[in-house]
Amino acid sequence: MQTKKVYFKTFGCRTNVFDSQVMISKLQGHEVTENETEADIVIVNSCTVTNSADSGVRSYINQVNKDNSKKIFLTGCGAHSKGESLFKAGKVNGVFGQSEKAKINTLLAKEEKFYEIGDLEFVDENIVDDFVGKSRAFIKVQEGCSFRCNYCIIPSVRGDARSINEKLILEQITRLASNGYGEFVLTGTNVGSYGNGEKRSIASLMKRMSQIRGVRRIRLGSLEPTQINDEFKEILDEPWLERHLHIAIQHSSPEMLKLMNRRNNYKHDLELFNLLSEKGFAIGTDFIVGHPGENEELWCEAIKNIIQMPLTHIHAFTYSARDNTPSATMKQQVNGAVAKERLKELTNIIDQKNLAFREKYSSKELEVLIESKHDELYSGYDQFYNKVLVQSSEDIEGDWINIQDYKVKEDENYAKFKRS
Ligand code: SF4
């Protein structure tokens, strides 16, 4: 009998990338393919953070269903929010929660359709040896979130915050480092919650990681401003820490932060960002535009405040109401077109700040991990998490290169590279 081919379609965040890699590493008796058309089975590792995430997953499943020779299985955060309705509608052959992913072989062997949503208290114990098609490794260190931001569905589809066993994480990194990985991205639903309530923290974990042979650069997923404490500030000058931090503020109007039930406040965020900027850090953030209550006056205040902040990167999107969240029932909804305009205004400001940052540091040597090649140009990210395009006649994919001489262009830095 011919071996069945399995294609993994991963939506959403780096935690999903890790979860897909776990399923790939566990799979037996099947062949993993990166070519969807030849697949017999499609595993959809879904995201549900916004309405557009949901519709993206739904339209993808509808598209795959056009070829009824394929079997489709749904997992990821969308399994908890949309899984039941997609299952009842007969759109998928099976639905399983993240806690069930290690049982992928048993699940795929089932003749009958199944709905196994599992639980949201599980703590991952899976280790992977590789990251297919990636030159850096994503390490899940925690799962879930115990914050309760009024607009957010994540705690209800990922559960409360819990941390992965530290020994397991360090063994995971030791294995990947011995397999040639030098850059590690610590990920989770709320990474900064790692070790909460226990005698460990994200800062202490990184110090231990940096002792492992082969660990060259450590990057972090999104942190919360309230999690950058004194212990974390002690590692800011470490050579193995990237010179970029992504710290989610979500808004810059004090009134809006209250409406969103955020734990951070603008005054503290500004002080923190100025401290990091003085140390030469590039700073990224998350921002939701158009949350209910964001009238013109509060928007103008938010823009005035954001201009004061030494930001260089932003992950901004317009608010979308999520079922069963407090914000979804709030009055003063913001018009979609107005929100889009505000989003453009905000991202333009940060794009300019990014360009100004790269010009300010244009005499700095860049340490770049080359990740891919497109149209004769290699690309990768430097220590400030800025994109660098490199022209080279040598094959440098997956290599670390140091660049002194480069051009600062509108959207990225550009260099020619020849090994000396
Ligand atoms: S910190 Fe807030 S926005 Fe982030 S996952 Fe938790 S509840 Fe959602």
Residues whose N, C-alpha, C, O or C-beta is under 5 A from the ligand:
A	BS01	SF4	C145 F147 R148 C149 C152 I154 T189
